[in-house]
Amino acid sequence: MARYLAILEVKGETCGSLIANPQDRKAATAPLFKAIGAEVEHYWFGVGSNTLYIVTSMPDENDTDLEAITMLVCASGIVQSMNMVKLLTSEEAVSAMKKAAELSYTPPGG
């Protein structure tokens, strides 16, 4: 199961629209992700910021569909920016650490 964190910086006008018409945006967003086979697990508003954090999961990685959602949301004009980050479990991160220990790298100028 692949998990992703979407980080959206919404515009001031978007906040104004939410104040004028309060609504559960998790429920409104879920069908969009469901259309690509993903589920919205969490939908958070950052306190003191105009940032939204959405955690989604999907059975298979599908970068094309996730990019399509990013393009669609950005084109809607409600956000200043949107980033989609693939999340690793702690176990997956340990595997990455072990793999990194097997590799070698020469930094620029090194």
C-alpha positions as CSV (number, residue, x, y, z in Angstrom):
1,M,0.0,0.0,0.0
2,A,1.5,3.3,-1.1
3,R,0.8,6.4,1.1
4,Y,1.2,10.0,0.1
5,L,1.1,13.4,1.9
6,A,-0.4,16.2,-0.1
7,I,0.7,19.6,1.2
8,L,-1.4,22.5,-0.1
9,E,-0.9,26.2,0.5
10,V,-4.4,27.7,-0.1
11,K,-5.0,31.3,-1.2
12,G,-6.6,33.9,1.0
13,E,-9.6,33.9,-1.2
14,T,-10.0,30.2,-0.6
15,C,-10.1,30.8,3.2
16,G,-12.7,33.5,2.6
17,S,-14.8,31.0,0.6
18,L,-14.6,28.5,3.4
19,I,-15.6,31.1,6.0
20,A,-18.6,32.2,3.8
21,N,-19.6,28.6,3.2
22,P,-18.2,26.2,5.9
23,Q,-18.0,22.6,4.7
24,D,-16.3,19.3,5.4
25,R,-13.6,19.4,2.7
26,K,-12.4,15.9,3.5
27,A,-15.9,14.6,2.4
28,A,-15.8,16.9,-0.7
29,T,-12.2,15.7,-1.6
30,A,-12.7,12.0,-1.1
31,P,-14.5,11.3,-4.4
32,L,-11.6,12.9,-6.4
33,F,-9.1,10.5,-4.8
34,K,-11.5,7.6,-5.0
35,A,-11.7,8.1,-8.8
36,I,-8.1,7.0,-9.0
37,G,-8.4,4.2,-6.5
38,A,-7.1,6.1,-3.5
39,E,-8.6,6.7,-0.1
40,V,-8.3,9.9,1.9
41,E,-7.1,8.8,5.4
42,H,-6.6,12.1,7.0
43,Y,-7.4,15.8,6.2
44,W,-5.8,18.4,8.4
45,F,-5.7,22.2,8.5
46,G,-2.5,23.6,9.9
47,V,-3.1,25.9,12.8
48,G,-1.9,29.5,12.2
49,S,-1.2,28.8,8.5
50,N,-3.1,28.5,5.3
51,T,-1.8,25.0,4.8
52,L,-3.7,21.8,4.3
53,Y,-2.3,18.3,4.9
54,I,-4.0,15.3,3.2
55,V,-2.8,11.7,3.7
56,T,-4.0,9.3,1.0
57,S,-3.4,5.6,0.4
58,M,-3.7,3.5,-2.7
59,P,-3.0,-0.1,-3.4
60,D,-0.5,0.6,-6.2
61,E,1.7,3.5,-6.9
62,N,0.3,5.6,-9.7
63,D,2.3,8.8,-10.3
64,T,0.4,9.7,-13.4
65,D,-2.9,9.8,-11.6
66,L,-1.5,11.7,-8.7
67,E,0.1,14.2,-11.0
68,A,-3.3,14.6,-12.7
69,I,-4.9,15.5,-9.3
70,T,-2.1,17.9,-8.6
71,M,-2.6,19.6,-12.0
72,L,-6.4,19.7,-11.5
73,V,-6.2,21.3,-8.1
74,C,-3.6,23.8,-9.1
75,A,-5.6,24.7,-12.2
76,S,-8.6,25.4,-10.0
77,G,-6.9,28.5,-8.7
78,I,-7.6,27.7,-5.0
79,V,-3.9,27.0,-4.0
80,Q,-0.6,28.9,-4.2
81,S,1.2,25.5,-4.3
82,M,0.6,21.8,-3.9
83,N,3.2,19.1,-3.2
84,M,2.7,15.4,-3.2
85,V,5.2,13.4,-1.1
86,K,5.4,9.6,-1.0
87,L,5.6,8.4,2.6
88,L,7.7,5.5,3.8
89,T,6.9,3.4,6.9
90,S,9.6,3.1,9.5
91,E,10.5,-0.3,8.2
92,E,10.9,1.0,4.7
93,A,13.1,3.8,5.9
94,V,15.3,1.3,7.7
95,S,15.7,-0.6,4.4
96,A,16.7,2.6,2.7
97,M,19.3,3.3,5.4
98,K,20.8,-0.2,4.9
99,K,20.8,0.3,1.2
100,A,22.5,3.7,1.6
101,A,25.2,2.1,3.7
102,E,26.0,-0.2,0.7
103,L,26.4,2.6,-1.8
104,S,29.2,5.1,-2.4
105,Y,28.9,8.7,-3.5
106,T,31.4,11.4,-4.3
107,P,30.0,14.9,-3.7
108,P,30.9,17.8,-6.1
109,G,34.5,18.9,-5.5
110,G,35.2,15.7,-3.5
